[in-house]
Amino acid sequence: MVRVFPAGQPLKSNAWTWLAHSQAYHTRMDMTGAKFHTSNRGTAAVPLVCVRAQGSHAFGIFYGQNPIFVSYDMVLADLILMIFLIQTVRFLLKPFRQPRLVAELIAGIIIGPCLLGKSKRFNEIMFPLYSRFVLRTVGIFALMLWVFVSGVKMDLTLIKRSGKKHLYIAMVSVMLPFLTVMAIGLIIRKLMDNEMAKISSIGGIASGLSVTTFPIHYTVLEELNLLSSEVGNMALSVALISDSIGMNFITVFEALKQVDISAGTLVWYLISMVVLVAFLLSAIRPALFWIIDHTPEGQAVHESYVVAILLGVFVVGFLTDMFGLAVAFGPFCLGLLIPNGPPLGATLVEKSETILKEIMMPFAFAFIGLHTDFSAMTEAGWTTLGPLFTMVISGYVSKFLATMIGAFMVAVPSRDSLTLSLVLSLRGQVELALYIHWVDKNMIRLPGFSMMIFLTTILLATLTPLISVIYDPSKPYKVLKRRTIQHTPPGEEVRILVCIRDKKSVPSLVNLLEVTYPTLQNPLSVYAFHLVELIGRANPVFIDHDNDPDPDDLSVRFPDSEAIRNALILYQENRDESVQLHFFTALAAKRTMFQDVCKLALNSKATIIILPLERQYDGEMGTAEQWGGGQTLNTEVLSHAPCSVGLLIDKAHRWHLPLTRCSGGTTSHDFIVLFLGGPDSRECLAYADHMVANPNVSLTLVRFLSSNPEGDDERQKKLDDGLVTWFWVKNEANERVIYREVVVKDGADTAAAIKAMAEEKFYHLWIVGRKQGINESLLEGLSTWTDNQEELGIIGDYVSSSDFVDADSVLVVQKQILRV
């Protein structure tokens, strides 16, 4: 038998706690102290408990041993159970638009005394005393690392770039709830127990309820695909400023909490905090920049440095706990010091985030769930929980109203103000760590802790679906004015937004711009948009290089950016005044990149968006390389774009056009337009009309007609006839233009005709419409031949993926879709 003795001196205040051992699991006892039952620093005394000594490893069931009596096996079983429950609950709640944190909290509650934990047998098997100690230790350890990673992602320079509007909203949304909760707490102070009635406790709770924590807002906005939206950008900026203000409040009341013990404790607390921060700034930060300077350009940070930094997290966590500071304070400060993004911040996040989120954080939610007991709230009664509940509800309501008032006063639209208020009212992992800290400091007791977990879960589960219902990030992109090449008057500049992933896609994009043939009479305005995946930082960044040439040493952290800009500037310089170049960069999550693209297209009044793709071949058929996930950038842009869209598929990597124009040049490029009818085909022909002006371009226009005209849309057919006739009359004397008509009866005939054209002549560029308005008989039977028809359309996918069609590039065009 092992005898577990009390640690520290008993506290005078009574609190509810839970006894967990082999004979009496979850037996309610009125005990001294308000702590979780551990023997850590500051933990209240617990009664003497005798438990059976457990081995750390079993020989196996074939030796007659039961794995549930081995601590190693039990912890693994607990982890498996938690991960299974979290994933199951996430799957069940997905249709209700619930965030991941709600599923994690519910999974923890399920194993706790509210549900499964009511069974004595379940606790004896799954959560004996020795496994609970491990769950608590690893859980707090996971929260510490999670706070560190959140600090790495945060970009403090966003505070400097934030406008007065964001600062004003942040000030109002923090100060008003803080003063409200403080005032209510002082009014009902007589109803509180001795610990909560202290000024330091009331102030600590008020500051915790008024602070808007950055990590949970980033997490929820990412799940709702709102990171790059107007409200998302504003919420992240306001949250970061609020965190800076709130951290000062929390630090002040933490210091006041030390006064409750003795004045000397306060002095040592302040000295420890100053020494720690000074050490991080003077020694650790220079070392971090030294690591970055010694990392080769474009490469990840060496593994030894990553290990050293993670070891530093544990060291700083140990020091903060030893000094009496909050255990997460040091790791969070260390995370803030690390430069976000490549190479250091991105490497740390990539190497630690998945294992932390999927494997370690379930320990934290298991620990929280095992100490969440709603029946304890009932037994404690309104007399005990009433004051805390009043303060919390007043904090939630005042936070919501203060944010909305602040947003209204700086002229934020009403719908955006409402959404912003809901976002900034969310609570998350940082608050969970804060609740644990409150229990550890005797500010609240375990029934109060259970109530805080309950209210946090309800708040998240209610507000998150409301945000997704109220705010539609695609609504600003819905325009009623035509923004197409076809509707651009002659002589007016064509505005093209080209999206660039990396420097490999630049040559084909420059080639396309060249054959568009900008002149002084028909100028071209190019909006080059370099899209960088957001890794190692939380807040997305949008940069207009006309106003901010090289912010935050962007060219140092992203070497491709400078190479791309130089290539496009060289192209512009060779075009005299016929091309205006504007360069932008966005750091965004893959899931929200389309919002930046559509927003820039809207603001720049772009006529067409060009998205490059690259084909990767597997045998005879090819697949387009995606920009991310199941909801790709291309698919989302096609669905929400405020103008026409062109998908440029680079098949051969050998299309090289001259950078200088020569009317008498011998270089010739053969293009072909497959006109199957409908709006998309008409936009193709309008774009091809610009290319025909290039003396180095020969164009073949092939119009497909159905042998059975019953499937034709008469209105669309008349529009097709009008545009084709106009084009032919305009270019009748142009020997570089050929017009053909092909009559087919089904998709097989269409495919055979395309194959015959490819065999007859090599075309550098194939231009096809995506899918709007095509007579279905022209495509009958072809849908089974293609795999990516949702993105490229049936013909576009067939031409770009088929090995029979030998070409340098394929341009698939979708005309602007007017949305109401």
KEVO-873655 format. One line per 8 residues: number of its first residue (from 0); their letters; for each residue y, x, z of C-alpha. Coordinates in steps of 0.02 Angstrom, whole numbers. Example, Ala and Ser with C-alpha at 12.3 -4.5 7.8 and 13.67 -1.06 7.14 Angstrom:
<sites>
0 = AS = -225,615,390  -53,684,357
</sites>
This chain:
<sites>
0 = MVRVFPAG = 0,0,0  179,54,-33  314,10,92  484,-29,17  622,-8,147  800,-77,142  937,30,65  1110,41,142
8 = QPLKSNAW = 1186,-63,281  1172,-253,283  1327,-345,228  1405,-481,333  1413,-611,196  1263,-719,154  1203,-743,-23  1059,-815,-120
16 = TWLAHSQA = 938,-689,-189  758,-687,-246  605,-607,-171  478,-544,-296  313,-467,-239  129,-492,-256  114,-628,-124  275,-729,-134
24 = YHTRMDMT = 357,-735,-304  526,-820,-308  520,-882,-130  697,-938,-85  766,-841,62  937,-838,145  970,-652,147  1113,-534,177
32 = GAKFHTSN = 1206,-472,24  1235,-544,-146  1147,-414,-250  1003,-408,-370  853,-344,-273  861,-158,-309  884,-1,-207  1026,67,-314
40 = RGTAAVPL = 1197,122,-252  1294,-18,-172  1144,-136,-164  1129,-243,-12  986,-232,108  828,-330,71  684,-372,186  530,-263,201
48 = VCVRAQGS = 409,-298,58  234,-229,40  158,-217,-133  -1,-144,-203  16,30,-278  -4,23,-467  -67,155,-584  39,209,-730
56 = HAFGIFYG = -101,207,-857  -270,121,-875  -430,196,-940  -459,34,-1037  -538,-137,-1022  -708,-62,-1064  -700,31,-897  -676,-133,-807
64 = QNPIFVSY = -488,-114,-779  -362,-253,-798  -208,-198,-897  -94,-321,-806  -108,-212,-650  -38,-61,-742  152,-44,-749  153,36,-923
72 = DMVLADLI = 53,-106,-1001  154,-238,-910  321,-172,-972  253,-170,-1151  189,-348,-1131  359,-404,-1064  447,-322,-1211  330,-403,-1338
80 = LMIFLIQT = 355,-573,-1257  545,-556,-1258  556,-499,-1440  439,-640,-1492  542,-770,-1399  708,-704,-1466  648,-708,-1647  569,-880,-1625
88 = VRFLLKPF = 725,-955,-1548  834,-873,-1683  726,-952,-1817  736,-1124,-1736  925,-1115,-1709  968,-1045,-1881  998,-1218,-1960  1124,-1253,-1821
96 = RQPRLVAE = 1226,-1096,-1861  1199,-1021,-1690  1240,-837,-1661  1108,-710,-1613  1173,-697,-1435  1135,-880,-1399  954,-854,-1449  943,-698,-1340
104 = LIAGIIIG = 1014,-787,-1189  900,-938,-1212  748,-824,-1229  795,-741,-1064  819,-910,-980  647,-966,-1043  557,-827,-950  664,-850,-795
112 = PCLLGKSK = 646,-968,-646  721,-1111,-748  564,-1132,-855  413,-1017,-862  466,-924,-706  435,-1080,-603  250,-1042,-616  191,-925,-480
120 = RFNEIMFP = 44,-873,-588  158,-830,-736  263,-717,-625  111,-632,-550  44,-593,-723  200,-556,-826  339,-505,-707  274,-424,-548
128 = LYSRFVLR = 395,-327,-440  361,-156,-518  397,-219,-695  559,-302,-639  626,-137,-578  593,-61,-749  669,-211,-839  828,-199,-737
136 = TVGIFALM = 847,-12,-759  814,-12,-946  919,-170,-967  1074,-94,-888  1036,67,-982  1036,-34,-1145  1200,-120,-1102  1277,51,-1069
144 = LWVFVSGV = 1222,114,-1241  1277,-47,-1324  1452,-27,-1251  1453,153,-1313  1407,102,-1491  1538,-36,-1485  1666,95,-1436  1614,204,-1583
152 = KMDLTLIK = 1643,59,-1704  1816,18,-1637  1963,92,-1732  2112,115,-1615  2225,155,-1762  2217,-31,-1801  2335,-58,-1654  2464,54,-1738
160 = RSGKKHLY = 2444,-39,-1903  2453,-212,-1824  2612,-310,-1849  2724,-393,-1722  2636,-558,-1756  2470,-489,-1693  2553,-408,-1542  2640,-569,-1494
168 = IAMVSVML = 2482,-674,-1505  2386,-544,-1403  2517,-540,-1266  2525,-729,-1250  2335,-752,-1260  2308,-629,-1116  2457,-655,-1000  2457,-845,-997
176 = PFLTVMAI = 2269,-865,-952  2284,-724,-824  2431,-804,-736  2350,-977,-746  2185,-921,-668  2275,-816,-537  2384,-963,-487  2237,-1084,-477
184 = GLIIRKLM = 2135,-956,-381  2272,-934,-252  2294,-1122,-235  2109,-1154,-199  2084,-991,-103  2045,-1081,59  1892,-1162,-22  1814,-993,-67
192 = DNEMAKIS = 1698,-884,33  1767,-726,113  1723,-608,-31  1788,-715,-173  1946,-758,-75  2004,-578,-79  2152,-544,-194  2052,-408,-282
200 = SIGGIASG = 1911,-530,-320  2025,-667,-384  2121,-541,-490  1960,-466,-557  1893,-636,-611  2062,-685,-685  2073,-525,-785  1894,-544,-847
208 = LSVTTFPI = 1927,-722,-907  2090,-677,-993  2027,-526,-1089  1972,-549,-1269  1830,-427,-1301  1821,-349,-1473  1630,-327,-1490  1580,-511,-1478
216 = HYTVLEEL = 1713,-562,-1603  1654,-432,-1726  1473,-488,-1703  1507,-674,-1728  1628,-647,-1872  1499,-537,-1957  1364,-671,-1937  1482,-803,-2008
224 = NLLSSEVG = 1538,-692,-2153  1718,-699,-2095  1753,-514,-2065  1860,-493,-2219  1942,-664,-2211  2124,-689,-2159  2072,-761,-1991  1940,-626,-1966
232 = NMALSVAL = 2064,-484,-1993  2190,-565,-1878  2061,-599,-1742  1999,-419,-1741  2176,-350,-1730  2224,-469,-1590  2062,-435,-1497  2088,-247,-1504
240 = ISDSIGMN = 2265,-263,-1434  2203,-386,-1302  2068,-265,-1249  2197,-129,-1224  2300,-244,-1112  2151,-316,-1021  2075,-145,-983  2231,-104,-883
248 = FITVFEAL = 2215,-266,-783  2032,-235,-745  2068,-55,-693  2205,-111,-573  2095,-239,-487  1948,-118,-481  2065,-3,-387  2116,-144,-269
256 = KQVDISAG = 1932,-176,-238  1919,2,-171  2058,-36,-46  1944,-167,31  1838,-22,91  1972,107,138  2131,186,71  2040,352,53
264 = TLVWYLIS = 1913,270,-63  2055,214,-177  2123,391,-186  1954,463,-234  1927,322,-359  2090,360,-448  2060,548,-444  1885,526,-516
272 = MVVLVAFL = 1949,415,-657  2091,533,-702  1977,685,-699  1847,600,-808  1973,540,-939  2058,711,-941  1891,798,-966  1847,683,-1111
280 = LSAIRPAL = 2014,710,-1196  2030,897,-1169  1850,955,-1192  1744,823,-1277  1865,763,-1413  1899,938,-1482  1711,968,-1485  1687,809,-1587
288 = FWIIDHTP = 1813,865,-1717  1729,1035,-1722  1565,949,-1767  1652,854,-1908  1733,1014,-1974  1564,1102,-1978  1475,960,-2068  1460,990,-2257
296 = EGQAVHES = 1557,867,-2364  1459,712,-2409  1315,750,-2289  1263,670,-2125  1293,756,-1959  1153,872,-1906  1023,792,-1793  1053,916,-1651
304 = YVVAILLG = 1234,858,-1636  1179,676,-1632  1056,714,-1491  1191,810,-1396  1313,665,-1408  1182,537,-1351  1140,653,-1207  1326,656,-1169
312 = VFVVGFLT = 1322,466,-1153  1192,479,-1016  1289,617,-928  1451,519,-931  1361,363,-873  1287,460,-727  1457,531,-680  1546,363,-685
320 = DMFGLAVA = 1412,283,-578  1417,429,-457  1607,419,-441  1599,233,-405  1668,177,-573  1589,42,-680  1436,120,-762  1494,67,-936
328 = FGPFCLGL = 1670,137,-916  1629,317,-961  1515,280,-1111  1644,159,-1180  1783,290,-1167  1669,418,-1250  1634,297,-1392  1820,269,-1419
336 = LIPNGPPL = 1848,457,-1436  1722,475,-1578  1805,460,-1749  1734,304,-1830  1659,302,-2004  1579,448,-2095  1518,572,-2054  1502,565,-1863
344 = GATLVEKS = 1529,383,-1817  1424,318,-1962  1279,435,-1920  1278,385,-1736  1279,200,-1777  1145,214,-1913  1027,313,-1800  1047,208,-1644
352 = ETILKEIM = 1099,30,-1684  933,-43,-1743  826,24,-1602  960,-24,-1477  986,-201,-1540  805,-246,-1579  707,-150,-1445  816,-104,-1297
360 = MPFAFAFI = 934,-252,-1279  789,-375,-1250  764,-284,-1084  942,-330,-1036  918,-513,-1082  753,-518,-989  841,-450,-834  981,-578,-852
368 = GLHTDFSA = 859,-721,-881  752,-677,-730  907,-694,-619  971,-855,-698  915,-1005,-596  998,-1171,-627  911,-1249,-476  1001,-1121,-368
376 = MTEAGWTT = 1163,-1193,-431  1110,-1366,-375  1057,-1305,-203  1217,-1204,-182  1317,-1362,-216  1491,-1401,-273  1567,-1334,-112  1506,-1160,-155
384 = LGPLFTMV = 1524,-1160,-344  1675,-1276,-362  1811,-1143,-344  1727,-1025,-468  1695,-1167,-591  1877,-1223,-580  1939,-1047,-615  1820,-1023,-761
392 = ISGYVSKF = 1861,-1189,-846  2047,-1161,-822  2025,-988,-898  1933,-1056,-1050  2058,-1196,-1080  2213,-1089,-1051  2143,-953,-1164  2118,-1078,-1306
400 = LATMIGAF = 2288,-1161,-1284  2382,-996,-1260  2310,-924,-1420  2352,-1080,-1518  2529,-1086,-1449  2556,-902,-1489  2488,-925,-1667  2598,-1078,-1697
408 = MVAVPSRD = 2753,-985,-1638  2728,-848,-1769  2701,-975,-1909  2513,-961,-1929  2446,-1115,-2023  2373,-1249,-1911  2193,-1233,-1972  2200,-1044,-1955
416 = SLTLSLVL = 2277,-1061,-1782  2137,-1176,-1726  2004,-1059,-1795  2087,-907,-1717  2093,-994,-1549  1908,-1036,-1558  1862,-858,-1608  1963,-779,-1468
424 = SLRGQVEL = 1885,-897,-1341  1710,-827,-1369  1616,-731,-1234  1484,-598,-1265  1387,-447,-1207  1535,-363,-1124  1560,-517,-1017  1376,-515,-969
432 = ALYIHWVD = 1395,-336,-907  1552,-391,-815  1458,-533,-727  1327,-410,-668  1468,-299,-605  1543,-446,-511  1378,-477,-423  1363,-292,-382
440 = KNMIRLPG = 1539,-296,-306  1502,-456,-206  1636,-552,-303  1510,-687,-349  1334,-728,-292  1177,-765,-389  1209,-954,-406  1381,-909,-472
448 = FSMMIFLT = 1300,-784,-591  1182,-920,-654  1330,-1034,-684  1422,-900,-782  1271,-872,-893  1255,-1060,-920  1439,-1082,-965  1437,-931,-1080
456 = TILLATLT = 1286,-999,-1174  1363,-1172,-1191  1529,-1099,-1248  1450,-990,-1382  1332,-1127,-1441  1477,-1250,-1459  1617,-1145,-1531  1521,-1043,-1660
464 = PLISVIYD = 1463,-1192,-1767  1638,-1268,-1749  1715,-1110,-1823  1600,-1116,-1974  1638,-1301,-2002  1827,-1292,-1980  1863,-1133,-2077  1808,-1108,-2257
472 = PSKPYKVL = 1849,-928,-2309  1831,-971,-2493  1960,-1110,-2491  2109,-996,-2531  2019,-941,-2692  2016,-1117,-2762  2155,-1121,-2892  2197,-1254,-3019
480 = KRRTIQHT = 2284,-1139,-3143  2184,-1062,-3284  2160,-875,-3263  2056,-823,-3413  2071,-707,-3562  2062,-856,-3678  2214,-936,-3596  2318,-776,-3590
488 = PPGEEVRI = 2459,-793,-3719  2473,-655,-3852  2588,-515,-3797  2565,-551,-3612  2480,-417,-3509  2296,-440,-3469  2260,-410,-3285  2087,-336,-3255
496 = LVCIRDKK = 2014,-305,-3083  1878,-172,-3094  1765,-152,-2942  1700,24,-2912  1555,65,-2799  1547,253,-2827  1600,383,-2953  1442,355,-3058
504 = SVPSLVNL = 1509,187,-3116  1679,254,-3169  1634,316,-3347  1567,148,-3407  1716,57,-3331  1840,176,-3414  1747,152,-3579  1765,-36,-3564
512 = LEVTYPTL = 1950,-21,-3527  1969,93,-3678  1889,-27,-3800  1994,-169,-3730  2128,-75,-3828  2289,-89,-3727  2450,-67,-3828  2636,-86,-3794
520 = QNPLSVYA = 2626,-256,-3877  2470,-306,-3778  2480,-208,-3615  2344,-194,-3484  2366,-200,-3297  2216,-121,-3209  2179,-154,-3026  2049,-25,-2977
528 = FHLVELIG = 1959,-78,-2818  1848,51,-2731  1726,-39,-2616  1653,62,-2472  1517,-6,-2359  1574,-25,-2179  1463,91,-2074  1508,165,-1907
536 = RANPVFID = 1661,55,-1877  1686,-128,-1836  1848,-180,-1915  1862,-191,-2105  2007,-100,-2188  2105,-145,-2344  2216,-7,-2417  2348,-24,-2551
544 = HDNDPDPD = 2371,154,-2614  2538,113,-2695  2610,89,-2521  2495,203,-2422  2441,353,-2529  2309,428,-2412  2292,336,-2247  2187,409,-2107
552 = DLSVRFPD = 2129,555,-2215  2028,437,-2324  1995,570,-2455  1918,682,-2321  1798,551,-2255  1758,475,-2425  1764,616,-2556  1718,495,-2697
560 = SEAIRNAL = 1882,404,-2672  1989,550,-2730  1876,588,-2880  1884,405,-2934  2072,399,-2920  2094,560,-3018  1983,497,-3160  2080,334,-3174
568 = ILYQENRD = 2248,422,-3165  2193,535,-3307  2147,381,-3409  2317,302,-3374  2414,460,-3421  2332,462,-3592  2382,280,-3624  2570,307,-3611
576 = ESVQLHFF = 2653,148,-3546  2523,26,-3610  2422,34,-3448  2484,1,-3271  2364,65,-3137  2353,2,-2958  2223,76,-2842  2150,-8,-2688
584 = TALAAKRT = 2012,35,-2565  1917,-82,-2449  1798,-36,-2308  1697,-193,-2280  1524,-255,-2236  1415,-291,-2387  1404,-474,-2344  1594,-496,-2345
592 = MFQDVCKL = 1646,-381,-2487  1663,-531,-2603  1805,-597,-2495  1906,-439,-2523  1871,-447,-2710  1919,-631,-2727  2073,-608,-2617  2136,-462,-2721
600 = ALNSKATI = 2099,-557,-2882  2199,-703,-2816  2348,-600,-2758  2353,-492,-2915  2334,-645,-3029  2189,-558,-3116  2123,-628,-3279  1947,-558,-3260
608 = IILPLERQ = 1846,-464,-3130  1728,-328,-3193  1578,-289,-3084  1467,-141,-3135  1278,-147,-3120  1147,-17,-3158  977,-56,-3228  823,24,-3151
616 = YDGEMGTA = 670,12,-3263  492,-21,-3210  388,-20,-3368  460,-131,-3504  572,-237,-3394  719,-183,-3287  801,-247,-3130  985,-238,-3087
624 = EQWGGGQT = 1032,-128,-2942  1111,-238,-2809  1262,-205,-2701  1179,-280,-2549  1052,-400,-2474  994,-569,-2534  1173,-634,-2552  1236,-497,-2666
632 = LNTEVLSH = 1417,-458,-2702  1392,-513,-2883  1321,-683,-2838  1459,-721,-2711  1598,-666,-2829  1525,-774,-2968  1525,-923,-2849  1701,-901,-2778
640 = APCSVGLL = 1805,-801,-2904  1978,-873,-2945  1965,-806,-3123  1836,-754,-3254  1701,-628,-3208  1614,-495,-3313  1454,-408,-3259  1440,-239,-3345
648 = IDKAHRWH = 1261,-175,-3351  1246,9,-3393  1077,33,-3478  1080,205,-3556  1212,318,-3472  1257,386,-3643  1406,283,-3700  1550,408,-3710
656 = LPLTRCSG = 1712,354,-3793  1856,471,-3836  2000,474,-3712  2129,491,-3852  2163,363,-3986  2155,412,-4169  2171,278,-4303  2091,389,-4430
664 = GTTSHDFI = 1949,442,-4318  1772,444,-4380  1694,386,-4216  1631,208,-4232  1560,92,-4101  1462,-63,-4148  1476,-215,-4036  1388,-383,-4048
672 = VLFLGGPD = 1434,-553,-3974  1294,-679,-3949  1382,-848,-3957  1269,-986,-3891  1410,-1108,-3856  1501,-1166,-3701  1646,-1099,-3596  1564,-931,-3559
680 = SRECLAYA = 1533,-894,-3742  1713,-940,-3785  1776,-818,-3653  1663,-684,-3728  1739,-711,-3899  1916,-708,-3828  1880,-540,-3747  1799,-474,-3905
688 = DHMVANPN = 1956,-521,-4001  2052,-391,-3900  1920,-260,-3941  1928,-293,-4128  2105,-224,-4129  2029,-53,-4091  2004,36,-4259  1850,124,-4191
696 = VSLTLVRF = 1759,-38,-4153  1652,-142,-4271  1604,-315,-4212  1464,-433,-4262  1481,-614,-4207  1316,-711,-4207  1325,-898,-4174  1164,-985,-4125
704 = LSSNPEGD = 1144,-1166,-4178  1004,-1284,-4131  898,-1364,-4266  898,-1519,-4155  1081,-1562,-4120  1035,-1700,-3997  1058,-1583,-3849  1233,-1531,-3900
712 = DERQKKLD = 1382,-1580,-3794  1501,-1650,-3925  1657,-1602,-3830  1598,-1424,-3801  1541,-1410,-3982  1713,-1459,-4045  1794,-1329,-3933  1668,-1199,-3996
720 = DGLVTWFW = 1704,-1245,-4178  1890,-1229,-4151  1883,-1056,-4070  1755,-985,-4194  1858,-1049,-4340  2018,-974,-4268  1932,-805,-4242  1857,-803,-4417
728 = VKNEANER = 2021,-850,-4502  2112,-716,-4402  1986,-579,-4448  1929,-638,-4620  2007,-484,-4704  1944,-365,-4571  1797,-268,-4643  1744,-216,-4467
736 = VIYREVVV = 1705,-397,-4420  1545,-485,-4475  1506,-668,-4439  1330,-741,-4445  1250,-906,-4398  1069,-922,-4342  979,-1089,-4328  837,-1093,-4200
744 = KDGADTAA = 727,-1229,-4128  683,-1158,-3956  694,-1008,-3841  556,-913,-3930  656,-920,-4093  812,-863,-3999  721,-714,-3923  643,-669,-4091
752 = AIKAMAEE = 815,-674,-4175  889,-561,-4040  744,-439,-4058  766,-435,-4247  952,-395,-4229  913,-254,-4109  785,-180,-4228  901,-199,-4377
760 = KFYHLWIV = 1046,-102,-4303  1093,-10,-4143  1235,-93,-4050  1326,4,-3914  1383,-152,-3821  1308,-326,-3815  1425,-465,-3755  1347,-629,-3699
768 = GRKQGINE = 1400,-782,-3601  1318,-813,-3433  1258,-993,-3442  1394,-1128,-3444  1379,-1258,-3581  1231,-1187,-3677  1120,-1312,-3768  958,-1311,-3670
776 = SLLEGLST = 852,-1316,-3828  915,-1140,-3871  837,-1075,-3709  681,-1183,-3698  536,-1078,-3633  640,-923,-3600  661,-953,-3413  485,-887,-3379
784 = WTDNQEEL = 529,-722,-3464  670,-675,-3345  683,-633,-3160  871,-622,-3129  935,-774,-3223  1031,-842,-3073  1147,-693,-3079  1152,-645,-3263
792 = GIIGDYVS = 1096,-805,-3347  940,-816,-3455  1008,-729,-3610  1105,-600,-3510  952,-554,-3409  840,-548,-3563  957,-433,-3660  993,-318,-3513
800 = SSDFVDAD = 814,-305,-3450  713,-308,-3611  654,-141,-3677  662,-214,-3853  853,-219,-3847  910,-38,-3854  1092,-29,-3804  1213,73,-3702
808 = SVLVVQKQ = 1286,-74,-3605  1281,-263,-3589  1431,-368,-3536  1388,-538,-3464  1541,-650,-3449  1572,-806,-3345  1731,-904,-3379  1834,-960,-3230
816 = ILRV = 1763,-1113,-3144  1899,-1229,-3079  1856,-1288,-2903  1938,-1425,-2804
</sites>
